[in-house]
Amino acid sequence: MDAQLKRGVLDVCVLAAIRKEDSYGYKIIKDVSPVLKLSESTLYTILKRLEEGKMLEVRTTMHEGRVRKYYHITVKGIQRIDEFKNEWKEIMMIYSFIERE
């Protein structure tokens, strides 16, 4: 798969994992595991990129004596999911064209 396309898919999967409720790294990995394998290092790179893009907000709390970062999706993050859905429809039209040949 093209690296740029894969990057976009991963970003949207992470956003979708936290769309309904704020979440933290380990839980995000666990939640997306049925559809894709995601390492911690890859996840934290994605989370940083999404935060810098204003698609996520981060807050820290203490949990069992350790600092835990919770991620919250922003309006911009929700818009990115919606954009992706529209882009995917276009990709599927192209795929259908290729398949019929």
Secondary structure, DSSP 8 states (H G I E B T S, - for coil): --HHHHHHHHHHHHHHHTSSS-B-HHHHHHHHTTT----HHHHHHHHHHHHHTTSEEEEEEEETTEEEEEEEE-HHHHHHHHHHHHHHHHHHHHHHHHHH-
